[in-house]
Amino acid sequence: MNAQDRNQPVPGLWVSPVHVRIGFGMPETINNPVEGLDYLLNRWPAERGFQYEKAKAACTSAIQRCGSTLEEAREAFAIAAERDGTLEEARDAFVAAAMEAHILD
């Protein structure tokens, strides 16, 4: 944590965490908007869409306590992770195709 991070207000935890995974990576648990924003800025896949931008704005707003609530930020982050963040659909499609081709059994 750098000096700038220590000077930022830290909101509480989300009621329930959001579990994300990029490709075949290990699942990661995101517990609050600070972790969500860090993940969005530093771990998110290069392909980013509208839901990514919405989640980034909601997490920032919740951190600054000037707009989005904790749960609004969580919902925006979860939607972005589902739609254009975790690549679960692409991974699932690859696994299904590999199983169909009898590469994975």
Backbone as JSON, one array per atom type, in Angstrom:
{
  "sequence": "MNAQDRNQPVPGLWVSPVHVRIGFGMPETINNPVEGLDYLLNRWPAERGFQYEKAKAACTSAIQRCGSTLEEAREAFAIAAERDGTLEEARDAFVAAAMEAHILD",
  "N": [[0.85, -1.18, 0.0], [0.67, 2.15, -0.94], [1.59, 5.6, -0.05], [-0.42, 7.29, -1.03], [-2.62, 5.56, -1.16], [-3.05, 5.09, 1.59], [-4.11, 7.5, 2.39], [-6.63, 7.56, 1.37], [-10.16, 7.31, 1.87], [-11.52, 4.38, 3.35], [-13.97, 2.23, 2.49], [-16.46, -0.04, 3.89], [-16.86, -3.67, 3.94], [-18.33, -5.63, 1.27], [-21.59, -7.1, 1.38], [-21.61, -9.73, 0.45], [-18.82, -11.36, -1.01], [-17.35, -11.0, -4.35], [-16.53, -13.44, -6.62], [-13.99, -13.95, -8.88], [-12.42, -14.94, -11.96], [-9.88, -15.05, -14.3], [-9.64, -16.43, -17.37], [-7.88, -19.45, -17.18], [-6.87, -18.97, -14.73], [-6.35, -18.76, -11.13], [-9.18, -18.64, -8.97], [-10.24, -15.54, -7.62], [-11.04, -13.54, -4.79], [-13.04, -10.79, -4.31], [-13.64, -8.28, -2.08], [-14.55, -5.69, -1.5], [-15.11, -2.23, -2.62], [-12.59, -1.03, -2.91], [-10.77, -3.14, -3.38], [-12.09, -4.06, -5.64], [-11.81, -1.91, -7.48], [-9.02, -1.86, -7.7], [-8.61, -4.37, -8.87], [-10.01, -3.99, -11.28], [-8.44, -2.0, -12.48], [-5.88, -3.12, -12.61], [-5.85, -5.91, -13.1], [-7.76, -6.67, -14.88], [-8.92, -8.09, -17.97], [-7.66, -7.1, -21.23], [-9.65, -6.43, -23.07], [-12.23, -4.33, -22.71], [-15.41, -3.16, -21.73], [-18.58, -1.41, -21.74], [-19.76, -2.18, -19.27], [-17.5, -2.57, -17.71], [-16.53, 0.07, -17.5], [-18.68, 1.21, -16.14], [-18.59, -0.22, -13.72], [-16.07, 0.57, -12.79], [-16.51, 3.31, -12.36], [-18.55, 3.15, -10.41], [-17.25, 1.82, -8.27], [-15.22, 3.67, -7.7], [-16.78, 5.88, -6.95], [-18.07, 4.82, -4.67], [-15.86, 4.42, -3.0], [-15.03, 7.04, -2.6], [-17.22, 7.89, -1.34], [-19.31, 9.35, -2.53], [-21.7, 9.05, -4.06], [-22.3, 6.23, -5.46], [-23.43, 3.45, -3.53], [-22.04, 0.96, -1.29], [-23.17, -1.53, -2.0], [-24.24, -0.99, -4.52], [-21.9, -0.59, -5.94], [-20.82, -3.16, -5.69], [-22.73, -4.66, -7.12], [-22.44, -3.55, -9.71], [-19.77, -4.26, -10.22], [-19.95, -7.06, -10.13], [-21.69, -7.55, -12.3], [-20.11, -6.6, -14.42], [-17.97, -8.38, -14.21], [-19.25, -10.74, -14.85], [-20.1, -10.24, -17.46], [-18.0, -9.06, -19.09], [-15.54, -9.5, -17.93], [-14.45, -11.87, -16.57], [-14.08, -13.83, -18.42], [-15.32, -16.27, -18.4], [-17.29, -17.39, -20.09], [-15.91, -17.77, -22.52], [-13.95, -19.55, -21.67], [-15.55, -21.7, -20.84], [-16.71, -22.38, -23.3], [-14.44, -23.22, -24.7], [-13.65, -25.45, -23.14], [-15.91, -27.08, -23.47], [-15.78, -27.55, -26.26], [-13.31, -28.85, -26.4], [-13.86, -31.14, -24.92], [-15.82, -32.27, -26.5], [-14.3, -32.89, -28.71], [-12.87, -34.89, -27.67], [-10.49, -34.29, -26.45], [-10.24, -33.48, -23.87], [-11.12, -35.5, -21.24]],
  "CA": [[0.0, 0.0, 0.0], [1.5, 3.34, -1.0], [1.12, 6.72, 0.77], [-1.68, 7.78, -1.58], [-3.66, 4.63, -0.73], [-3.32, 5.27, 3.02], [-4.85, 8.73, 2.58], [-7.96, 7.41, 0.8], [-11.13, 6.7, 2.78], [-11.72, 2.96, 3.06], [-15.32, 1.8, 2.81], [-16.59, -1.37, 4.48], [-16.93, -4.85, 3.08], [-19.59, -5.96, 0.63], [-22.35, -8.11, 2.1], [-21.0, -10.99, 0.01], [-17.76, -11.07, -1.97], [-17.5, -11.4, -5.74], [-15.44, -14.35, -6.99], [-13.67, -13.77, -10.29], [-11.3, -15.71, -12.49], [-9.56, -14.72, -15.68], [-9.17, -17.61, -18.09], [-7.65, -20.62, -16.35], [-6.22, -18.54, -13.5], [-6.96, -19.11, -9.85], [-10.27, -17.74, -8.57], [-9.87, -14.49, -6.68], [-12.17, -13.02, -4.05], [-13.05, -9.33, -4.21], [-14.46, -8.05, -0.9], [-15.02, -4.31, -1.32], [-14.83, -1.42, -3.81], [-11.15, -0.76, -3.05], [-10.24, -4.31, -4.08], [-12.71, -4.09, -6.96], [-11.17, -0.92, -8.35], [-7.66, -2.33, -7.95], [-8.72, -5.46, -9.83], [-10.4, -3.4, -12.56], [-7.34, -1.22, -13.06], [-4.61, -3.83, -12.73], [-5.94, -7.33, -13.43], [-8.84, -6.9, -15.84], [-8.47, -8.36, -19.34], [-7.5, -5.91, -22.07], [-10.92, -6.1, -23.71], [-13.07, -3.71, -21.69], [-16.62, -2.61, -22.32], [-19.42, -0.48, -21.0], [-19.93, -2.64, -17.89], [-16.23, -2.29, -17.04], [-16.51, 1.51, -17.18], [-19.7, 1.43, -15.12], [-18.07, -0.78, -12.46], [-14.97, 1.43, -12.36], [-17.11, 4.54, -11.83], [-19.28, 2.84, -9.18], [-16.28, 1.55, -7.21], [-14.59, 4.95, -7.37], [-17.79, 6.67, -6.24], [-18.27, 4.23, -3.34], [-14.65, 4.69, -2.23], [-15.04, 8.46, -2.25], [-18.49, 8.11, -0.63], [-19.99, 10.49, -3.16], [-22.59, 8.59, -5.12], [-22.67, 4.82, -5.35], [-23.3, 2.78, -2.24], [-21.23, -0.26, -1.34], [-23.84, -2.61, -2.74], [-24.33, -0.6, -5.94], [-20.57, -0.87, -6.5], [-20.71, -4.62, -5.79], [-23.57, -5.12, -8.22], [-21.8, -3.13, -10.96], [-18.57, -5.07, -10.4], [-20.38, -8.43, -10.44], [-22.22, -7.57, -13.67], [-18.97, -6.46, -15.32], [-17.22, -9.64, -14.17], [-20.04, -11.74, -15.56], [-20.28, -9.92, -18.88], [-16.79, -8.86, -19.9], [-14.34, -9.52, -17.12], [-13.84, -13.11, -16.15], [-13.9, -14.69, -19.58], [-15.88, -17.59, -18.1], [-17.98, -17.92, -21.26], [-14.91, -18.24, -23.47], [-13.33, -20.74, -21.09], [-16.53, -22.77, -20.89], [-16.84, -22.79, -24.7], [-13.22, -23.97, -25.03], [-13.72, -26.74, -22.46], [-16.96, -27.87, -24.15], [-15.26, -27.97, -27.56], [-12.25, -29.82, -26.18], [-14.49, -32.39, -24.49], [-16.5, -32.83, -27.68], [-13.26, -33.43, -29.58], [-12.22, -35.93, -26.87], [-9.17, -33.86, -25.99], [-10.4, -33.54, -22.41], [-12.13, -36.51, -20.85]],
  "C": [[0.9, 1.23, 0.0], [0.87, 4.47, -0.18], [-0.22, 7.25, 0.27], [-2.83, 6.88, -1.15], [-4.03, 4.83, 0.73], [-4.16, 6.52, 3.28], [-6.28, 8.66, 2.04], [-8.91, 6.85, 1.85], [-11.37, 5.25, 2.38], [-13.14, 2.57, 3.47], [-15.32, 0.39, 3.4], [-16.62, -2.47, 3.45], [-18.3, -4.96, 2.43], [-20.28, -7.03, 1.46], [-21.86, -9.5, 1.72], [-19.95, -10.65, -1.04], [-18.13, -11.49, -3.39], [-16.28, -12.26, -6.07], [-15.22, -14.23, -8.49], [-12.49, -14.66, -10.67], [-11.1, -15.29, -13.94], [-8.98, -15.97, -16.32], [-9.05, -18.81, -17.18], [-6.95, -20.26, -15.04], [-6.96, -18.98, -12.26], [-8.11, -18.15, -9.56], [-9.76, -16.74, -7.53], [-11.13, -13.94, -6.05], [-12.01, -11.51, -3.9], [-14.07, -8.97, -3.13], [-15.06, -6.66, -0.76], [-14.64, -3.47, -2.54], [-13.36, -1.08, -3.99], [-10.49, -1.9, -3.8], [-10.81, -4.4, -5.49], [-12.04, -3.13, -7.93], [-9.75, -1.34, -8.68], [-7.67, -3.45, -9.0], [-9.06, -4.93, -11.22], [-9.22, -2.72, -13.24], [-6.1, -2.05, -13.37], [-4.69, -5.29, -13.18], [-6.94, -7.64, -14.54], [-8.28, -7.21, -17.22], [-8.46, -7.08, -20.19], [-8.8, -5.48, -22.74], [-11.9, -5.61, -22.64], [-14.26, -3.03, -22.35], [-17.34, -1.65, -21.4], [-19.55, -0.89, -19.53], [-18.66, -2.44, -17.07], [-16.19, -0.83, -16.59], [-17.51, 1.83, -16.08], [-19.21, 0.94, -13.76], [-16.94, 0.1, -11.91], [-15.52, 2.72, -11.73], [-17.82, 4.27, -10.5], [-18.33, 2.55, -8.03], [-15.6, 2.84, -6.76], [-15.54, 5.81, -6.54], [-18.02, 6.14, -4.83], [-17.06, 4.5, -2.43], [-14.64, 6.13, -1.73], [-16.3, 8.85, -1.47], [-19.24, 9.31, -1.2], [-20.88, 10.02, -4.32], [-23.02, 7.17, -4.89], [-22.5, 4.3, -3.93], [-22.39, 1.57, -2.41], [-21.88, -1.31, -2.21], [-24.07, -2.26, -4.21], [-23.0, -0.87, -6.63], [-20.38, -2.37, -6.68], [-21.49, -5.15, -6.98], [-22.95, -4.77, -9.57], [-20.57, -3.98, -11.26], [-18.95, -6.5, -10.8], [-20.92, -8.54, -11.86], [-21.08, -7.47, -14.67], [-18.17, -7.77, -15.37], [-17.94, -10.72, -14.96], [-20.03, -11.49, -17.06], [-18.98, -9.77, -19.65], [-15.51, -8.9, -19.1], [-13.7, -10.86, -16.92], [-13.55, -14.07, -17.29], [-14.42, -16.1, -19.34], [-16.56, -18.19, -19.32], [-17.0, -18.49, -22.27], [-14.25, -19.51, -22.96], [-14.28, -21.92, -21.18], [-16.71, -23.28, -22.32], [-15.63, -23.61, -25.13], [-13.27, -25.37, -24.42], [-14.75, -27.64, -23.14], [-16.45, -28.39, -25.49], [-14.16, -29.02, -27.4], [-12.83, -31.17, -25.74], [-15.18, -33.06, -25.67], [-15.49, -33.48, -28.63], [-12.46, -34.54, -28.88], [-10.77, -35.59, -26.51], [-9.14, -33.88, -24.47], [-11.46, -34.59, -22.1], [-12.16, -36.62, -19.34]]
}
